[in-house]
Amino acid sequence: MRSRVKVEAAIKPIPAALAVAAAAALACLVGPTTARAFDATQARANAQAEQSRAISVRPSLSGAPPSGRYMSESGEPFIFDGTRSRPLFRFERRTETWVLRPTPAPRGDIIYRNDAGAQVLRVTPGGGVTLYTQRAPNGSPASLVGGAAPLVLPPLGPIGLFSLMNQRGSQVSQALGRLVVINLSGDQSEELMVDALMVTTEAVIRMARSPTWRDELNTLRSITLLEGDRASVTFRRGDLLVVVNPAQELEGRPSSSTIIRAVSRDD
């Protein structure tokens, strides 16, 4: 059963010197249950990695590679979940889950791309897997090393979501050195909203820390997440609008690559 939530809030930045004290005060106000829920969301990548060691390898659908934990020769562990109609992918040390789209390639290979069109994996008819990343743009062979838990959206609850909004809003505002308002509105899928909030704010924070992308955020004043019939990202007049489609679950949430590309193409 999906949780239901409708939250709208504006988050003001807190000075860097007060960040630790504010975080501690917030934890006291919302109580230990909320703090544990937030910690679980933040650390779900690490927790899932620990589970992987005790879970057997699972078969995938449509001839995809086995679902499990992989390690590339470049030293990047990742989880591949091919048990759904759209395969899911996540780097073990990160929180974002990618929805991959398989496309045929020469020699019978299959290329798996994210929603921005970037190549993530290449799989040969014989089952060979190659990972493509910034560290290894020409590809790094990867091997299945164990099982992994299914990649699922974590529950959080309305109070935990509000706390998460406060923390992520403060982090974005501090990264940019000015107020950034976060607005969240939805009543169908709390889990997808939580995931979209994490992915969107992480993309903005990453851009703010990059000399290449930081200037693209000069006009950013607000981030709005809404539910709709079609996932999309637009950046106009200082508002980054992210629309998610609850009917599609993870497929209905734009990835960080799509968000960064939308901001970079601001008119």
C-alpha positions in Angstrom: 0.0 0.0 0.0 1.3 3.4 -0.9 1.6 6.1 1.8 -0.2 9.4 1.2 1.2 12.8 1.9 0.7 16.4 0.9 3.3 18.8 2.0 4.2 22.3 1.0 7.0 24.2 2.7 9.7 26.9 2.3 13.1 26.2 3.7 15.4 29.0 4.7 19.2 28.5 4.8 21.0 28.3 8.1 24.5 29.8 8.6 27.3 27.2 8.3 28.3 27.8 11.9 24.9 26.9 13.1 24.3 23.9 10.9 25.3 21.3 13.4 23.3 22.9 16.2 20.2 23.2 14.0 20.4 19.6 12.9 20.6 18.5 16.6 17.7 20.7 17.5 15.6 19.3 14.7 16.4 15.7 15.7 15.1 16.5 19.2 11.9 18.2 17.9 10.9 15.4 15.5 11.8 12.6 17.9 13.8 9.4 17.6 11.4 7.7 15.3 11.7 10.4 12.6 15.5 10.6 13.0 15.8 6.9 12.5 13.5 7.0 9.4 15.6 9.8 7.9 18.9 8.0 8.7 17.5 4.9 7.1 16.7 6.8 3.9 20.2 8.4 3.8 21.9 5.1 4.4 19.8 2.8 2.3 22.6 2.3 -0.2 25.0 1.1 2.5 22.3 -1.1 4.2 21.5 -2.7 0.9 25.1 -3.4 0.2 25.3 -5.3 3.5 22.3 -7.3 2.7 23.8 -8.3 -0.7 26.4 -10.6 0.9 23.7 -12.9 2.3 21.3 -13.0 -0.7 21.6 -15.4 -3.6 21.8 -14.3 -7.2 18.4 -13.9 -8.8 17.5 -14.6 -12.4 16.5 -11.6 -14.6 13.8 -11.2 -17.2 14.1 -10.8 -20.9 17.6 -12.3 -21.2 19.2 -9.5 -19.1 22.3 -10.3 -16.9 21.6 -12.0 -13.6 20.4 -9.7 -10.8 23.0 -9.2 -8.2 26.1 -7.3 -7.0 28.8 -6.6 -9.6 32.4 -5.3 -9.4 34.1 -3.5 -12.2 37.8 -3.7 -12.9 37.9 0.0 -12.3 36.9 -0.7 -8.7 33.3 0.5 -8.9 30.7 -1.9 -7.3 27.1 -1.7 -8.5 23.8 -3.5 -8.2 21.8 -4.7 -11.2 18.1 -5.6 -10.8 16.7 -7.1 -13.9 13.6 -8.6 -12.3 11.3 -5.8 -13.6 10.2 -4.8 -17.1 12.7 -2.0 -16.9 16.1 -3.0 -15.4 17.3 -1.0 -12.4 20.9 0.0 -11.6 22.6 1.6 -8.6 26.2 2.3 -7.7 26.7 0.6 -4.3 28.1 3.7 -2.7 25.4 6.1 -3.9 21.7 6.5 -3.2 20.3 7.1 -6.7 18.6 4.2 -8.6 18.7 4.4 -12.4 16.0 3.0 -14.7 17.8 1.5 -17.7 16.5 1.1 -21.3 18.0 -1.7 -23.3 18.8 -1.1 -27.0 20.3 -3.5 -29.6 23.9 -2.9 -30.7 26.2 -4.5 -33.3 27.3 -8.1 -32.9 24.2 -8.9 -30.9 25.2 -6.8 -27.9 22.7 -5.0 -25.7 23.4 -1.4 -24.5 21.6 -0.2 -21.3 21.1 3.5 -21.2 19.7 5.9 -18.5 16.8 8.3 -19.2 19.3 10.9 -20.5 20.6 8.6 -23.1 24.0 7.9 -21.5 25.4 4.5 -21.9 25.7 2.7 -18.5 26.2 -1.0 -19.4 27.0 -3.1 -22.4 26.2 -6.8 -22.4 27.5 -9.3 -25.0 25.5 -12.4 -26.1 27.9 -14.5 -24.0 27.0 -12.6 -20.9 30.0 -10.3 -20.7 29.2 -7.0 -18.9 31.0 -3.7 -19.3 30.4 -0.6 -17.1 30.8 2.9 -18.5 31.5 5.8 -16.1 33.4 9.1 -15.9 36.3 7.1 -14.3 36.2 4.6 -17.2 34.6 6.3 -20.2 35.9 3.6 -22.6 34.4 0.9 -20.5 35.5 -1.4 -17.6 34.7 -5.1 -17.6 32.5 -6.1 -14.6 31.9 -9.5 -13.0 29.0 -10.8 -10.9 30.3 -11.2 -7.3 27.2 -12.0 -5.3 23.5 -11.5 -4.7 21.7 -8.3 -3.9 18.4 -7.2 -2.4 15.8 -5.8 -4.9 16.1 -2.1 -5.5 12.9 -0.7 -4.0 11.6 2.7 -2.8 11.9 3.2 1.0 9.0 4.4 3.1 9.5 7.4 5.3 6.2 8.9 6.6 4.9 12.5 6.4 6.9 13.8 9.5 10.1 12.2 8.2 9.5 13.7 4.8 9.1 17.2 6.3 12.3 16.7 8.2 14.1 15.6 5.1 12.8 18.7 3.2 14.3 20.9 5.9 17.7 19.2 5.8 18.0 19.0 2.0 16.7 22.6 1.7 19.3 23.9 4.1 22.1 21.9 2.3 21.0 23.4 -1.1 20.8 26.9 0.3 24.2 26.6 1.9 25.8 25.2 -1.2 24.6 28.2 -3.2 24.9 30.8 -0.5 21.4 32.1 -0.7 17.8 31.1 0.0 16.3 28.3 -2.1 12.7 27.5 -1.5 11.5 23.8 -1.8 7.9 23.1 -2.6 6.5 19.6 -2.5 2.9 18.6 -3.3 1.5 15.2 -3.9 -1.1 12.7 -2.6 -0.3 9.5 -4.4 3.2 8.2 -3.7 5.2 9.5 -0.7 8.0 7.0 -1.5 8.5 8.3 -5.0 8.4 11.9 -3.7 11.1 11.1 -1.2 13.3 9.6 -3.9 12.7 12.5 -6.3 13.6 15.0 -3.5 16.8 13.2 -2.8 17.8 12.9 -6.5 16.9 16.5 -7.4 18.6 18.2 -4.4 21.7 16.0 -4.8 21.9 17.0 -8.5 21.7 20.7 -7.6 24.3 20.3 -4.8 26.7 18.5 -7.2 26.3 21.3 -9.7 26.9 24.0 -7.1 30.2 22.3 -6.2 31.3 22.1 -9.8 33.3 25.0 -11.4 31.8 23.9 -14.7 28.1 23.9 -13.7 27.9 26.4 -10.8 27.2 29.4 -13.0 24.1 27.5 -14.5 22.5 27.9 -11.1 22.8 31.7 -10.8 19.1 32.2 -11.3 17.8 29.3 -9.2 15.5 30.5 -6.5 13.1 27.6 -6.0 12.7 23.8 -6.5 9.2 22.5 -7.0 8.2 18.8 -7.1 4.7 17.8 -8.3 2.9 14.7 -9.4 1.6 14.5 -12.9 0.8 12.2 -15.8 4.3 12.4 -17.3 7.8 12.7 -15.8 9.5 15.9 -16.9 12.0 18.6 -15.8 11.9 22.3 -16.7 13.9 25.2 -15.5 12.4 28.6 -16.1 12.4 32.0 -14.3 14.5 30.6 -11.5 12.2 27.7 -10.7 13.4 24.1 -11.2 10.1 22.1 -11.7 10.3 18.3 -11.4 7.2 16.3 -12.3 6.9 12.7 -11.3 4.4 10.1 -12.4 3.4 7.8 -9.5 1.9 5.3 -11.9 5.3 4.4 -13.2 7.1 4.2 -9.9 10.9 4.7 -10.4 10.4 5.1 -14.2 8.3 8.1 -13.4 11.1 10.0 -11.7 13.7 11.9 -13.8 17.3 11.0 -13.0 20.0 13.4 -11.9 21.5 13.4 -15.4 18.2 14.6 -16.9 17.9 17.3 -14.2 21.4 18.6 -14.8 20.8 18.7 -18.5 17.6 20.6 -18.1 19.3 23.2 -15.9 22.2 23.5 -18.3 19.8 24.2 -21.1 18.0 27.0 -19.3 16.8 29.7 -21.8 
